[in-house]
Amino acid sequence: MKMKSICAIQGVTAYGMKEGKFGLALIRASGTAAGVFTKNLTRAAPNELMQKQIKKGALDAVIVNSGCANAYTGKKGYDDAVAMTEFAGSALGVEASRVGVVSTGVIGRYIDLPLIRRQCAATALKLGRTAETEALTAQAIMTTDTFQKHALVRKETFSIGGIAKGSGMIAPNMGTMLAFIYSDAEIAAKPLAAALKQATRRSFNRVVVDGDTSTNDMALCTATGEAGKVNDDEFSAALEECCKNLAIQIAMDGEGATKLIEMTVRGAPKEEAAAKVARTIIESPLVKTAVYGEDPNWGRVVAAAGRAGVTFDPNACSLWISDGTHRYPLVKSGEIIADLKKAKEAMHGKKVIFDLDLAAGEAEATAWGCDLTEKYIEINGRYTT
């Protein structure tokens, strides 16, 4: 079995374990580092701590627990996050201030520190660089995810690999999603931070599952430097590719989802305007439920576009629908030309693609989401019980 994400990167070892819903993962890798974080004001304690620690631009390890978010837990929660860095630092022989700490799970509950201490000590003894340790690490960070999320981008002189978790409570402004990305490239902290910020803007910030922004969203990227210096622009493009791969997997695995929705908006005055329209459409419950029911009610797409806060002429726009193989026009320059039978056929598969041209500029952007099903309500109606 081949390594398909973080353990394919030189300088990275990892391991994870799961006991019921409580998991713990350790990833050991030293290098320059950067992070991006949720915009939710009710930030989890680990996010508060990491926004301070990441300013040093370097990490030696990351500790992640699943099953408890350690969010809305006050000073005790913050102290518990600090304690987690100390557990990992002691177990791995590194400074606690160079340990990334991340949590995911139920909000408003205190973490079980004795459990985490025990799991950390056991996990530290089994760190490795194999396909098995990589898979166990990805498994340990999952909550309601139904599959592991791995990505690997190989370039001629360097590679970038990442794992992520995320299935529900996903909306732009960090996407509950977590991502841990590693590269063997040698890159300074400042350009690494700029590259991660741009990659996040074009990937994780364009995923919507349910419109909720989590308290814990975080992506951390560490570059070990073992492959030598790289071109900053080439690195940035590869990082964006890796993040988009993970973002699409998150959208595919939306809680209760049966279909991936891809929304490309073209002809916008600026890229961010195109992204804003795409996110608004992806976020619409009416669009999501129509896709779930394979109902070609494409009018919901243009209606959502019209409330996105971007100026364009609805009577000049064009819209297409596709299943990835066949592409059918619905509107051309404001004229309705939809073949509803063909449009419905395009909704039968696991992926539904909309392409909207606003005819208001040259910029474009793509966002990803999923349909909204009864299963989403079932999962979240009993999440803590």
Secondary structure, 3 states (H helix, E strand, C coil): CCCCCHHHCCCCEEEEEEECCEEEEEEEEEEEEEEEECCCCCCEHHHHHHHHHHHHCEEEEEEEEEEECCECCHHHHHHHHHHHHHHHHHHHCCCHHHEEEEEEEECCCCCCHHHHHHHHHHHHCCCECCHHHHHHHHHHCCCCCCCCEEEEEECCCCEEEEEEECCCCCCCCCCCCEEEEEECCECCHHHHHHHHHHHHHCCHHHEECCCCCCCCCEEEEEECCCCCECCHHHHHHHHHHHHHHHHHHHHHCCCCCCCEEEEEEEEECCHHHHHHHHHHHHHCHHHHHHHHCCCCCCHHHHHHHHCCCCCCCHHHCEEEEECCCCEEEEEECCEECCCHHHHHHCCCCCEEEEEEECCCCCEEEEEEEECCCHHHHHHHHCCCC
